[in-house]
Amino acid sequence: MERFAEDLRAHGGDPGQITEMAMDMSVTFISGAAKPFSHAEITFDKFHVLQAVAAALDEVRRQKGRYPPELRGARYLWLRNDRTLKAEQRQALALLQRLHLKTARAHALRQALSWFCDAPADIVEDYLRWWYNRALRSGLQPMVDAGGLVKRHRSGILHDIHSRATNAVLQGSTA
């Protein structure tokens, strides 16, 4: 980030005029941007937030261990967006959820956060607070960690609601 700021200056730019930056929630990125772009508001777009929670969900799934033979291969059912599931995949996921697996609880948290991304602007702050408190109380350590991450980065996540700044194009995504 410091080298970018130097290059920007060398080409007649002013790092102080950069008012907004979109990035993932990595401490390295945040601390790297702090000094050279101290005037910039940081946005954590929904892609990065959902990616972190999906990783926590997958960790809960892996900790569960072996599924009964008829439920093996369910990883992508848990990780996919429910809106993109086919009818038979929805049925399989519903069966998994009825088994009251820890993974089902983690999946419900991921789905609840996914809804947050489309929530009306007037309720997002309260909803996000409700979500991370629920994650922190889940008893599922990866989800507790994800809830803590969301809580620590709350202001940048909420800033996304207003700015919609994203670096998805650079990452080859359409978040």
N, C-alpha and C positions, 0 to 999 in steps of 0.2 A: 504494500500500500504506500509505503514511504517512497519507493522508487517510482510508482505511478504518479504521486504528487510532484516529485522532482521533474519527471518527464512532462507533466502538464504545465508546470512553470516554464520549462525550457521552450515550450511551444506557445507561450503567451497566455496560458490559462492561469486561473487563480483557484487553488483548492478550497479557499474560503467561500467560493461561490457555489460549490456543490452543496445542495441543501437536502438531498435525499439519496440514500443508498439501500439497495435490496441485497440481502445476503442470507446464507443459512445461519444457524444459531451457534456456530463454532466460536469458542472463546478466542481462537487464533484470529479469525476474521474480525471479530468485534474489537479486540484490543489493537489489532493492526490498523484499523480505521480510526481509532479514537484520537490520536494526535494529529495526523495530517488532514483529517476531515472532521475536525471537532464541531463544526457548525451543521454537519449533516444529521438528519433524522434517520434512524435505522428502521427499516421495514423487514420483517420476516414474513415472506409470503406463505400462503396456505399450503403450497406444495411442500415446503420445508417442514412445516409443523406436522402435516399429515404423514410425511415420510418418517419423522422421528417416532410418531405414535405407532405407525405400522411396524417399525423395527421392534418396538417394545412388545407389540402383539405377537410378532413372530418369535421373540424370545420366550414369551409365556408358552406358546405352542411347543417350542423345542423342549422346555423344561418339563412339560407334561409327560414326555417319553412316548412309549409305544401306544398307539391306538389299537382297538380291536381290528382284525383284518378287514372287515367291511368298511372301515372308516379311514383306512390308509389312503394317502394321496390327497388328503383334504387341505393341505397347506394353502393352495391357491384359492380355495373357497373362502378361507378366513381373510386372505389378504386382498382379494378383489373388491372393487366397489360394488355394493349390492345392486346398483342400477344396471350393471353390465352382465349380471348373471342370467343364464338361461333358466327356463322353468324347472328342469330336472336338477340343476345346480342349486336353485333356491330350496327345493325339497330336501336335498342332501344337507344343506346348511341348516335348515330348520331342524332336522334330526339331530345334528351335532349340538345345536343350541339347547335342545330339550334334555340332553344328557347332563346339563349343569356342569360342564367342564370349566375349569379355570379359563381356558381359552375362550369360551363363550362369553365370560364376563369381560375379558380383555377386548373381545370383538365388539361387544355392546358399547364399550367406552370409545373405541375407534369410530364406530358409526355415529355416536353422539357428537364427537368432535367434527366429523364430516358434515353433519347438519349445521354446525356452527358456521362453517364457511359460507353458507347460503342464508344465514339468519338475517332478519331485518336489523339495520344499523342501530336502532334505538334499544335493542336488547342484547347486543353482542357482548358488552362488558360484563353484565350480570351472568349471561350464559357461560362465558369463558370462566368466570370465577366458580360457578357451580360445577363446571366440568373438571377443573383441576382439583377442586376439593374432593370430588367423587373419586378421581384417580388416586389422590393421596390416601384416601380411606379404603381403597380396593383390597389391600392386603397382597396385591400382586406386585412384587418388587420392581419388575421392568415398567409396569404402569405407574407405580409410585414415582419412579425416576422420571418418566415422561411427564407426569403431572408437575413435578418440581421444575423440569425444564420449561414447561409452558408457563408456570407461575413466574419464574425468574425473567422470562422474556415477554411478559404480558404486554408491556407498552409497545414494543416493536410489532407484536402480533396484532394488537388493536390498531396500530398505525396503518396496517395493511388495508383495513376496512375503508379508510379514507383515501389512501394514496393509490392503492392497487399497483404499486411499483413491483416489478418482478425481474428476475434475471433468468427466467425460464428459457428464453430464446438461446441464451449462451449455454445453457445446460441441455439443450436439445429436447425440451419438454414443452408442454402446452398448459402448464399449471394455471 
